Amino acid sequence: MKAFIRSGPVQSALAFLLWAYLELIIRTIRWTRINDDGMADYVNGDRAAIGCFWHEHIPLSITAKSTVRRRSTKALISLSPDGEFVARAMIRHDMPSIRGSSGKTSDKAKAKGGVAAFREALQFLADKGVLAVAPDGPRGPARVLAVGVVSMAKRSQAGVFFMGLAAAPAKRLNSWDRMVLPALFGRGCLVWDGPHYCPPDADDDAMDALAAEWGERLSAACARAEAQLR
């Protein structure tokens, strides 16, 4: 079954369905946006940015594209076979992918791919791009921000923005991340928090502490978005 699902034709079909669903999310949900002008002013100032959202909110994160539509944007997507159709769908949304992961892996091939993706991401940020990252993906733990994102912020000195996302009504999948699938024609909220920076001289301990702090800030932004929909 896995081989069938991961075959080229099936991946293309899944990519189309995901693209169509994301289009409907953009067009039918009534969005409330908080600090949207601040994020737009930042990225339109020709500065690199890293936008972080929890893995559970991948479907909701597409709404951020309207904020940064004038800027070159890419998404960091895992090298897992399941990430393939997501990458294909993002291309349809004018958001090509960098294939890799912000977390650690024991798989040597994926680790090597992750290093290459890290370098590609740094070059993209050096060119003043906007990079979208789910810092607890692709396998979790859920809502634990990987220090790789902090390392990327340190090396690039790009501003980091946290995306608090929520939707109602919505269904949660029985997956490791409890992914949120919003109902069409419902309500949604996006809260921007940032920019935040990693000091260029931060050592390993400081980066670990910053990863914990940033994870809390991202969860707090999500809680604020959820409160707006009550």
Helices and strands as residue ranges (DSSP letters): H 2-5, H 8-28, E 30-34, H 36-43, E 49-52, G 55-57, H 58-61, G 62-66, E 73-77, H 82-92, E 97-99, H 108-126, E 130-133, H 147-156, E 159-172, E 180-196, H 204-228
